[in-house]
């Protein structure tokens, strides 16, 4: 019988990271609409210097999504973690990784 919450450390980290991802994106969105509303957007490296809290919260959210996918897959494959919350974590992380790959390889 599968449990709801993961037992392994990697499984727990995967869940925490996938929860942190939208929280960080929401925080970045709030910063974009309040604190940095009058600052124009630029390239990523330019944004880090001009709007550091906004860009770092968004980049950290992206890192959390990728890390949640990787830790969830390692917990699932190597540690045989079969908790129910691991599946949405892996699915959301997979969709996020596909989105990032599309951003890099598909021209706008």
N, CA, C and O atoms as a DFTB+ gen file, in Angstrom:
432 C
 N C O
     1  1       0.843      -1.188       0.000
     2  2       0.000       0.000       0.000
     3  2       0.884       1.245       0.000
     4  3       1.818       1.361       0.793
     5  1       0.578       2.153      -0.884
     6  2       1.372       3.376      -0.997
     7  2       0.951       4.378       0.076
     8  3      -0.229       4.513       0.401
     9  1       1.940       5.066       0.608
    10  2       1.659       6.106       1.589
    11  2       1.505       7.450       0.876
    12  3       1.856       7.588      -0.296
    13  1       0.991       8.406       1.578
    14  2       0.814       9.728       0.990
    15  2       2.116      10.511       1.045
    16  3       2.538      11.090       0.044
    17  1       2.747      10.529       2.197
    18  2       3.979      11.294       2.382
    19  2       5.194      10.401       2.182
    20  3       5.176       9.231       2.565
    21  1       6.249      10.945       1.585
    22  2       7.450      10.140       1.346
    23  2       8.198       9.822       2.632
    24  3       8.137      10.569       3.608
    25  1       8.904       8.697       2.611
    26  2       9.693       8.268       3.770
    27  2      11.165       8.641       3.610
    28  3      11.847       8.891       4.604
    29  1      11.656       8.681       2.389
    30  2      13.077       8.946       2.171
    31  2      13.358      10.449       2.230
    32  3      12.461      11.268       2.034
    33  1      14.613      10.794       2.501
    34  2      14.999      12.203       2.548
    35  2      14.853      12.867       1.191
    36  3      14.391      14.005       1.102
    37  1      15.242      12.166       0.132
    38  2      15.125      12.750      -1.208
    39  2      13.664      12.973      -1.590
    40  3      13.335      13.969      -2.235
    41  1      12.801      12.063      -1.201
    42  2      11.378      12.233      -1.467
    43  2      10.814      13.449      -0.756
    44  3      10.024      14.201      -1.326
    45  1      11.224      13.639       0.497
    46  2      10.776      14.813       1.254
    47  2      11.309      16.096       0.633
    48  3      10.589      17.091       0.542
    49  1      12.563      16.076       0.208
    50  2      13.143      17.254      -0.441
    51  2      12.419      17.569      -1.742
    52  3      12.192      18.737      -2.058
    53  1      12.058      16.550      -2.490
    54  2      11.350      16.767      -3.743
    55  2      10.026      17.490      -3.497
    56  3       9.675      18.413      -4.232
    57  1       9.304      17.080      -2.483
    58  2       8.024      17.709      -2.158
    59  2       8.238      19.151      -1.709
    60  3       7.522      20.052      -2.147
    61  1       9.216      19.371      -0.840
    62  2       9.480      20.733      -0.363
    63  2       9.906      21.658      -1.503
    64  3       9.489      22.815      -1.555
    65  1      10.728      21.155      -2.407
    66  2      11.189      21.982      -3.515
    67  2      10.069      22.315      -4.488
    68  3      10.019      23.428      -5.011
    69  1       9.170      21.368      -4.739
    70  2       8.085      21.643      -5.682
    71  2       7.067      22.600      -5.059
    72  3       6.375      23.318      -5.782
    73  1       6.967      22.619      -3.733
    74  2       6.112      23.599      -3.058
    75  2       6.773      24.971      -3.075
    76  3       6.092      25.985      -3.226
    77  1       8.091      25.011      -2.924
    78  2       8.813      26.288      -2.908
    79  2       8.801      26.969      -4.273
    80  3       8.851      28.197      -4.348
    81  1       8.734      26.192      -5.349
    82  2       8.799      26.764      -6.691
    83  2       7.684      27.788      -6.952
    84  3       8.004      28.925      -7.302
    85  1       6.403      27.454      -6.803
    86  2       5.379      28.483      -7.067
    87  2       5.389      29.614      -6.040
    88  3       5.003      30.740      -6.355
    89  1       5.828      29.322      -4.817
    90  2       5.924      30.387      -3.814
    91  2       6.946      31.427      -4.268
    92  3       6.701      32.630      -4.169
    93  1       8.087      30.962      -4.762
    94  2       9.107      31.888      -5.244
    95  2       8.651      32.623      -6.505
    96  3       8.943      33.808      -6.665
    97  1       7.943      31.940      -7.396
    98  2       7.415      32.611      -8.594
    99  2       6.383      33.673      -8.218
   100  3       6.360      34.757      -8.800
   101  1       5.539      33.357      -7.254
   102  2       4.540      34.320      -6.784
   103  2       5.223      35.527      -6.149
   104  3       4.814      36.667      -6.372
   105  1       6.259      35.273      -5.361
   106  2       7.023      36.364      -4.746
   107  2       7.653      37.247      -5.818
   108  3       7.614      38.473      -5.715
   109  1       8.230      36.632      -6.842
   110  2       8.805      37.398      -7.939
   111  2       7.758      38.217      -8.674
   112  3       8.012      39.358      -9.061
   113  1       6.583      37.635      -8.867
   114  2       5.501      38.375      -9.517
   115  2       5.046      39.572      -8.691
   116  3       4.765      40.638      -9.238
   117  1       4.973      39.396      -7.386
   118  2       4.625      40.518      -6.519
   119  2       5.676      41.617      -6.591
   120  3       5.345      42.802      -6.633
   121  1       6.940      41.219      -6.604
   122  2       8.012      42.207      -6.695
   123  2       7.969      42.952      -8.027
   124  3       8.243      44.151      -8.080
   125  1       7.628      42.246      -9.093
   126  2       7.556      42.886     -10.410
   127  2       6.435      43.916     -10.461
   128  3       6.561      44.938     -11.136
   129  1       5.347      43.656      -9.754
   130  2       4.198      44.560      -9.795
   131  2       4.224      45.643      -8.731
   132  3       3.411      46.566      -8.774
   133  1       5.139      45.549      -7.778
   134  2       5.169      46.545      -6.705
   135  2       6.512      47.269      -6.652
   136  3       6.612      48.430      -7.050
   137  1       7.522      46.597      -6.170
   138  2       8.809      47.224      -5.915
   139  2       9.520      47.655      -7.186
   140  3      10.127      48.726      -7.223
   141  1       9.453      46.831      -8.231
   142  2      10.195      47.107      -9.463
   143  2       9.285      47.510     -10.624
   144  3       9.640      47.307     -11.785
   145  1       8.123      48.075     -10.324
   146  2       7.175      48.417     -11.384
   147  2       7.735      49.463     -12.351
   148  3       7.456      49.405     -13.549
   149  1       8.513      50.408     -11.851
   150  2       9.032      51.477     -12.710
   151  2      10.371      51.133     -13.352
   152  3      10.872      51.902     -14.172
   153  1      10.964      49.983     -12.994
   154  2      12.263      49.596     -13.549
   155  2      12.025      48.760     -14.801
   156  3      11.327      47.748     -14.731
   157  1      12.584      49.154     -15.947
   158  2      12.365      48.381     -17.170
   159  2      13.102      47.046     -17.151
   160  3      14.170      46.918     -16.552
   161  1      12.517      46.069     -17.810
   162  2      13.125      44.744     -17.886
   163  2      14.257      44.763     -18.902
   164  3      14.249      45.537     -19.859
   165  1      15.236      43.884     -18.667
   166  2      16.358      43.773     -19.591
   167  2      16.750      42.321     -19.751
   168  3      15.941      41.424     -19.513
   169  1      17.980      42.085     -20.151
   170  2      18.495      40.726     -20.268
   171  2      18.687      40.150     -18.862
   172  3      18.649      40.888     -17.877
   173  1      18.892      38.846     -18.771
   174  2      18.975      38.180     -17.470
   175  2      20.112      38.745     -16.626
   176  3      19.907      39.068     -15.456
   177  1      21.298      38.868     -17.197
   178  2      22.424      39.384     -16.417
   179  2      22.206      40.844     -16.032
   180  3      22.623      41.272     -14.955
   181  1      21.560      41.602     -16.896
   182  2      21.241      42.992     -16.573
   183  2      20.192      43.060     -15.468
   184  3      20.276      43.912     -14.583
   185  1      19.208      42.167     -15.515
   186  2      18.174      42.132     -14.483
   187  2      18.741      41.806     -13.106
   188  3      18.260      42.324     -12.098
   189  1      19.749      40.961     -13.058
   190  2      20.324      40.591     -11.761
   191  2      20.931      41.812     -11.085
   192  3      20.873      41.934      -9.862
   193  1      21.502      42.701     -11.854
   194  2      22.098      43.893     -11.244
   195  2      21.073      44.990     -11.000
   196  3      21.188      45.725     -10.019
   197  1      20.061      45.122     -11.878
   198  2      19.089      46.200     -11.752
   199  2      17.943      45.823     -10.807
   200  3      17.512      46.639      -9.992
   201  1      17.455      44.582     -10.921
   202  2      16.337      44.106     -10.093
   203  2      16.741      42.796      -9.411
   204  3      16.232      41.733      -9.766
   205  1      17.643      42.863      -8.444
   206  2      18.219      41.623      -7.907
   207  2      17.220      40.715      -7.191
   208  3      17.251      39.500      -7.389
   209  1      16.340      41.271      -6.371
   210  2      15.408      40.412      -5.625
   211  2      14.424      39.710      -6.553
   212  3      14.078      38.549      -6.332
   213  1      13.980      40.402      -7.575
   214  2      13.056      39.811      -8.543
   215  2      13.722      38.693      -9.325
   216  3      13.193      37.585      -9.408
   217  1      14.880      38.983      -9.898
   218  2      15.538      37.976     -10.739
   219  2      16.031      36.789      -9.920
   220  3      15.954      35.650     -10.380
   221  1      16.533      37.036      -8.724
   222  2      17.021      35.914      -7.916
   223  2      15.882      35.040      -7.392
   224  3      16.048      33.828      -7.257
   225  1      14.729      35.643      -7.094
   226  2      13.600      34.810      -6.656
   227  2      13.092      33.948      -7.808
   228  3      12.727      32.791      -7.603
   229  1      13.066      34.507      -9.017
   230  2      12.628      33.719     -10.181
   231  2      13.640      32.633     -10.540
   232  3      13.257      31.497     -10.821
   233  1      14.917      32.971     -10.532
   234  2      15.948      31.967     -10.837
   235  2      15.989      30.871      -9.777
   236  3      16.201      29.701     -10.098
   237  1      15.788      31.243      -8.524
   238  2      15.745      30.236      -7.461
   239  2      14.517      29.343      -7.617
   240  3      14.588      28.143      -7.352
   241  1      13.399      29.915      -8.042
   242  2      12.206      29.111      -8.317
   243  2      12.444      28.112      -9.432
   244  3      11.999      26.967      -9.357
   245  1      13.154      28.551     -10.478
   246  2      13.493      27.630     -11.569
   247  2      14.414      26.521     -11.077
   248  3      14.235      25.357     -11.436
   249  1      15.390      26.876     -10.263
   250  2      16.293      25.864      -9.704
   251  2      15.531      24.882      -8.818
   252  3      15.847      23.692      -8.802
   253  1      14.537      25.364      -8.086
   254  2      13.720      24.473      -7.253
   255  2      12.922      23.494      -8.117
   256  3      12.797      22.322      -7.762
   257  1      12.387      23.955      -9.233
   258  2      11.632      23.069     -10.117
   259  2      12.494      21.975     -10.712
   260  3      12.087      20.814     -10.761
   261  1      13.690      22.344     -11.167
   262  2      14.612      21.349     -11.725
   263  2      15.084      20.397     -10.643
   264  3      15.156      19.188     -10.863
   265  1      15.405      20.933      -9.479
   266  2      15.877      20.092      -8.372
   267  2      14.787      19.148      -7.877
   268  3      15.077      18.009      -7.513
   269  1      13.544      19.606      -7.859
   270  2      12.440      18.743      -7.445
   271  2      12.285      17.576      -8.399
   272  3      12.043      16.449      -7.969
   273  1      12.422      17.838      -9.693
   274  2      12.357      16.769     -10.688
   275  2      13.484      15.760     -10.471
   276  3      13.242      14.554     -10.444
   277  1      14.710      16.250     -10.319
   278  2      15.865      15.356     -10.170
   279  2      15.779      14.553      -8.874
   280  3      15.968      13.337      -8.889
   281  1      15.499      15.211      -7.765
   282  2      15.430      14.480      -6.492
   283  2      14.248      13.519      -6.468
   284  3      14.344      12.436      -5.891
   285  1      13.137      13.902      -7.086
   286  2      11.993      12.995      -7.160
   287  2      12.293      11.756      -7.984
   288  3      11.908      10.648      -7.613
   289  1      12.977      11.944      -9.099
   290  2      13.336      10.793      -9.943
   291  2      14.343       9.880      -9.253
   292  3      14.233       8.657      -9.340
   293  1      15.315      10.461      -8.575
   294  2      16.297       9.637      -7.855
   295  2      15.607       8.871      -6.732
   296  3      15.887       7.690      -6.526
   297  1      14.712       9.530      -6.006
   298  2      13.978       8.846      -4.937
   299  2      13.098       7.733      -5.503
   300  3      12.981       6.665      -4.903
   301  1      12.487       7.981      -6.646
   302  2      11.607       6.993      -7.261
   303  2      12.394       5.795      -7.794
   304  3      11.997       4.649      -7.581
   305  1      13.495       6.052      -8.480
   306  2      14.236       4.978      -9.140
   307  2      15.178       4.261      -8.173
   308  3      15.125       3.038      -8.044
   309  1      16.031       5.016      -7.503
   310  2      17.072       4.381      -6.674
   311  2      16.569       3.949      -5.307
   312  3      16.940       2.888      -4.806
   313  1      15.721       4.776      -4.707
   314  2      15.273       4.469      -3.349
   315  2      13.891       3.826      -3.311
   316  3      13.348       3.578      -2.235
   317  1      13.324       3.555      -4.482
   318  2      12.020       2.888      -4.604
   319  2      10.919       3.599      -3.807
   320  3      10.071       2.957      -3.188
   321  1      10.951       4.916      -3.836
   322  2       9.937       5.718      -3.146
   323  2       8.649       5.679      -3.952
   324  3       8.651       6.004      -5.139
   325  1       7.551       5.286      -3.320
   326  2       6.272       5.173      -4.014
   327  2       5.164       5.957      -3.318
   328  3       3.988       5.612      -3.431
   329  1       5.540       7.006      -2.602
   330  2       4.546       7.848      -1.942
   331  2       3.734       8.599      -2.992
   332  3       4.249       8.936      -4.059
   333  1       2.486       8.856      -2.694
   334  2       1.596       9.483      -3.664
   335  2       2.003      10.912      -4.023
   336  3       1.751      11.352      -5.144
   337  1       2.617      11.636      -3.108
   338  2       3.012      13.013      -3.393
   339  2       4.246      13.106      -4.291
   340  3       4.543      14.179      -4.817
   341  1       4.961      12.008      -4.471
   342  2       6.129      12.014      -5.358
   343  2       5.690      12.126      -6.819
   344  3       6.362      12.778      -7.618
   345  1       4.580      11.503      -7.169
   346  2       4.127      11.505      -8.560
   347  2       3.807      12.904      -9.085
   348  3       4.286      13.256     -10.164
   349  1       3.016      13.727      -8.371
   350  2       2.806      15.086      -8.881
   351  2       4.084      15.921      -8.884
   352  3       4.268      16.777      -9.750
   353  1       4.959      15.675      -7.924
   354  2       6.230      16.394      -7.889
   355  2       7.062      16.084      -9.129
   356  3       7.628      16.986      -9.746
   357  1       7.132      14.816      -9.488
   358  2       7.868      14.422     -10.693
   359  2       7.178      14.968     -11.945
   360  3       7.847      15.434     -12.867
   361  1       5.847      14.913     -11.982
   362  2       5.107      15.386     -13.159
   363  2       5.279      16.890     -13.361
   364  3       5.534      17.341     -14.478
   365  1       5.141      17.661     -12.295
   366  2       5.304      19.112     -12.403
   367  2       6.743      19.449     -12.770
   368  3       6.987      20.322     -13.603
   369  1       7.695      18.757     -12.148
   370  2       9.101      18.974     -12.482
   371  2       9.410      18.628     -13.922
   372  3      10.182      19.327     -14.578
   373  1       8.812      17.546     -14.426
   374  2       9.016      17.157     -15.825
   375  2       8.462      18.219     -16.774
   376  3       9.124      18.600     -17.739
   377  1       7.259      18.688     -16.501
   378  2       6.677      19.738     -17.344
   379  2       7.521      21.005     -17.310
   380  3       7.683      21.674     -18.331
   381  1       8.052      21.332     -16.156
   382  2       8.888      22.522     -16.040
   383  2      10.187      22.366     -16.824
   384  3      10.629      23.306     -17.484
   385  1      10.802      21.182     -16.756
   386  2      12.039      20.942     -17.512
   387  2      11.755      21.003     -19.013
   388  3      12.556      21.555     -19.769
   389  1      10.627      20.444     -19.453
   390  2      10.255      20.513     -20.876
   391  2      10.044      21.965     -21.293
   392  3      10.457      22.361     -22.383
   393  1       9.404      22.763     -20.435
   394  2       9.209      24.180     -20.720
   395  2      10.551      24.899     -20.861
   396  3      10.723      25.702     -21.778
   397  1      11.488      24.627     -19.979
   398  2      12.795      25.273     -20.057
   399  2      13.562      24.850     -21.303
   400  3      14.220      25.677     -21.934
   401  1      13.486      23.584     -21.658
   402  2      14.153      23.113     -22.874
   403  2      13.546      23.818     -24.089
   404  3      14.270      24.229     -24.996
   405  1      12.234      23.956     -24.105
   406  2      11.572      24.667     -25.194
   407  2      11.991      26.128     -25.272
   408  3      12.136      26.672     -26.367
   409  1      12.185      26.763     -24.132
   410  2      12.629      28.158     -24.119
   411  2      14.017      28.317     -24.736
   412  3      14.296      29.309     -25.409
   413  1      14.875      27.340     -24.504
   414  2      16.236      27.434     -25.040
   415  2      16.323      27.085     -26.521
   416  3      17.121      27.683     -27.243
   417  1      15.530      26.141     -26.984
   418  2      15.713      25.623     -28.339
   419  2      14.690      26.110     -29.361
   420  3      14.887      25.888     -30.555
   421  1      13.625      26.752     -28.952
   422  2      12.633      27.247     -29.893
   423  2      12.755      28.764     -29.965
   424  3      12.686      29.445     -28.941
   425  1      12.933      29.284     -31.150
   426  2      13.093      30.732     -31.292
   427  2      11.741      31.423     -31.178
   428  3      10.700      30.839     -31.478
   429  1      11.779      32.667     -30.742
   430  2      10.537      33.438     -30.576
   431  2      10.361      34.390     -31.711
   432  3       9.376      35.127     -31.752
